[in-house]
Amino acid sequence: MSPTVFRERGYRFYFFSREESRMHVHVAHADGEAKFWLEPIIELAQNFDLSAQVLKEAANLVQSHQEEISHAWHTHFPR
């Protein structure tokens, strides 16, 4: 299961239900995918074929939606 947190500007931000416990979000785009850690700071964890420009835009979207992503994480993965 991969619940979508939100979609914006051609990006899909989502989680995998059975993956590691460190808070992160996956980003899908027509050109590829990436994974961003959300703690302790937002940083790129993996990149699969996204250009530097697309990664920068994705990172900016993660930053601007950090609270929404965090809330969705804690709702989907209750402790």
N, C-alpha and C positions, 0 to 999 in steps of 0.2 A: 504494500500500500504506500502511495506517495501523495499525501495531501498537499494541495496547492495552497500556499499562504496568500499570494496575490499575483496578478499579472499586470505588467506595465511596459509600454513602449517595445513590445515584441519579446519581452522576457517573461519567463515563468519562474517563480520562486517557490520552492517546495522542500519537503523533508522526505527521507526514506524512513519507514516505520521501524525497521529493525537494523539500525546502524549504531555507531558509537555514541556514547552518552555526552560527549563534549558538544556544547551548543554550536550549531552550524546551520547553514542553509545552502541548498543547491540552486543553481541558476541555469536554466536552459534557454538557449537562443538558437535561431536558425543556423548560425555558424558553428555552434558547439556548446559546451557546457563548462561550468566551473563550480567550485565549492568554496565557501567563505566561512572561516571560523568567526564566531561572534564574541568569544571570550578567551582570554581576558581582554583582547582588543579585536577589532575587525581586521582580518587579514586574509589574503588569498591562501587557501589550502591546496587546491588543485586547479589546473586549467587544461581543458581538452579542446584545442583548436580555436580559441577565441583570441582575436587581435588585442593589442594593447589598448586601443581606443574603446572597443566593446567591453573589455574588462574594467576599464576606468568608469564607464557609464554604469555597469552592473554594480561596482563597488559603491558608487555614489547613491544608487538606489537602495542598496543594503543599508548604508549609513542613514539615509533619510527615513527608512522604514524600520529601523532597528527595534523600536518599542513594539511595533506591530508584530514583527517576526518573533521577538522574545515572548510576547504574550501567547502567540500561536504555539510556540515550542512548549511552554509550560502547560498549556491546555491539552496538547496532543500527547505529551510525555509527563503526566503527573507523577510526582515523587511519592 
